[in-house]
Structure formats: structure tokens, C-alpha cells
Amino acid sequence: MEDVQGQKDTRNIPINKVGIKGIKYPITVFDKVNKYQQTVASIDMFVDLPHEDKGTHMSRFIEILHEVRHEVSNRAFTLILKQMKQQLNAKSAQIKLRFPYFIEKKAPVSGATGLMDYDCAFIASCNSSEKVDLIMEANVPVTSVCPCSKEISKYGAHNQRGNVKLKIRFTDLIWLEDMISLVEKSASSEVYSILKRVDEKEVTERAYDNAKFVEDIVRDIAIELEAEKSICWFEISVENFESIHNHNAYAFIERDKR
């Protein structure tokens, strides 16, 4: 059968990224407590396309993914990217896996146990060199109490749920659990899936005593990351979904320690 995608293109325009987006696939990721965790990822895979090629062969992305589906690791990413470049005649390749990651958490007083889900991602890429660039990402829900509201109000203070997005490059193994814990400790309070009344009292009062702006949260996280020798680059964004404003509060820091 004629291979239309394999034909030559005469428009002389290379394409930076071509591939597949949003394929759902079961994966196994490393778990600090239980060694492994099964989850389902939404996966994007791209390569560059030379100006002379009409198209890429989309089915090959799936075939490559299927071969290494049982493990998410540096070794697996290196293998996937190498095969993508070889089989699709590309100079650069990228794969992104976004998945829910679950951690069992106990309520602070009652000890009631529930599962918290965190939106996490691995983004791996390589260009003409064979060196793989890997970024880990964790999105962590947190609670913050407004210091200004606390200061000027006769009683109470407005609080809100926020989201912290943390991305890192690293030289030694960093666990998702450690990334998430670092973020949660830097907020007014962490978020739980289950709380009894004694826990609600504890969490509410803890947050009130630890009021923070988005600027405070992003700076406190940055201080911890600066001290971590295994992390060579980081990017932090904090967004509070304001409870008394019709807009969100936002702060961002990026540092390259190399």
C-alpha cells in the first residue's frame, strides 16, 4: 500500500513538534512507601519533523510506548526517546506523562485515614545529543490564611484553598512524596481528604496561627529548594483561589542552581 506520510514535502517548512496527545495508558511509578504504584497517565509524545518529510507515522508512538509500559524511570525515558528518534527519523523527541498520584494521609488528631490524590507529571526530552532532560512536576493543594485580613479584622480572617505547582530538575533521586511534603509544610496548612470535628478545629486554628500570602509561600518553598543539593533547577508557582475577591492571587519563582 502507498505510504502517503512517507512522501516528500516541497513547502520547505520544518515542524517543531508533531505527534500524539492525550492517550490514556496504565503505568507503574515508584512509590516511596509501597515501592510501586499503579496509575493511569495521559501521555503526549512528540518529535520534530524535517522540512522534506510530509508527515510522521503516528502508530509508531503507540508501539514504542507499549514496549516499555511497565516502568516509569530514567532508564525507560532514555529508551523511549532513543527509539522515537530512531524510528521516526527525528533529531529531537519529547514525552510527557500526567497522572494522579495517591498518598495515604492521616488526619492530624483523630488519625482517620484517607487517600489524597495529587496531579503529577514527568516531562522528558532530548535533542541531537543523547542526553535526556527530565523534569518532575507536582501540583499540591494547600490552605492559606490572609495575614492582612487577620491583622485588620476584629475576629476571623479570610482563607482559601490554593494550588502550588512545583517543577524540578535533579541530580539524585527525589521522591514525589518529598516534593509534596515540602510544599505542604510551607503553606498555612495542608489539605486532607478526611477530617473529623477535632481535626477541623486543629487544621483551622493551625492555619490561622500560620497566616501567609502567596509571596510568603513561594519564598519559603524556594528557601528549602535552595538548600537541597540534589535539586539543580526549580520552578514554583502559587495560586490562591481567593474567597472574597473575583480574582486569584499569584506568585512565581524560577532558579537555575547550575
HELIX and SHEET records of a PDB file:
HELIX    1   1 MET A   58  GLU A   67  1                                  10    
HELIX    2   2 ASN A   74  GLN A   87  1                                  14    
HELIX    3   3 PRO A  147  ILE A  152  1                                   6    
HELIX    4   4 LEU A  176  LYS A  185  1                                  10    
HELIX    5   5 ARG A  197  TYR A  208  1                                  12    
HELIX    6   6 VAL A  214  ALA A  227  1                                  14    
SHEET    1   A 8 ILE A  15  ASP A  31  0                                        
SHEET    2   A 8 LYS A  35  LEU A  49 -1                                        
SHEET    3   A 8 ALA A  93  LYS A 106 -1                                        
SHEET    4   A 8 THR A 113  CYS A 126 -1                                        
SHEET    5   A 8 ASP A 133  VAL A 145 -1                                        
SHEET    6   A 8 ASN A 159  PHE A 170 -1                                        
SHEET    7   A 8 ILE A 231  ASN A 240 -1                                        
SHEET    8   A 8 ALA A 249  ASP A 256 -1                                        
SHEET    1   B 6 ILE A  15  ASP A  31  0                                        
SHEET    2   B 6 LYS A  35  LEU A  49 -1                                        
SHEET    3   B 6 ALA A  93  LYS A 106 -1                                        
SHEET    4   B 6 THR A 113  CYS A 126 -1                                        
SHEET    5   B 6 ASP A 133  VAL A 145 -1                                        
SHEET    6   B 6 SER A 189  GLU A 190 -1                                        
END                                                                             
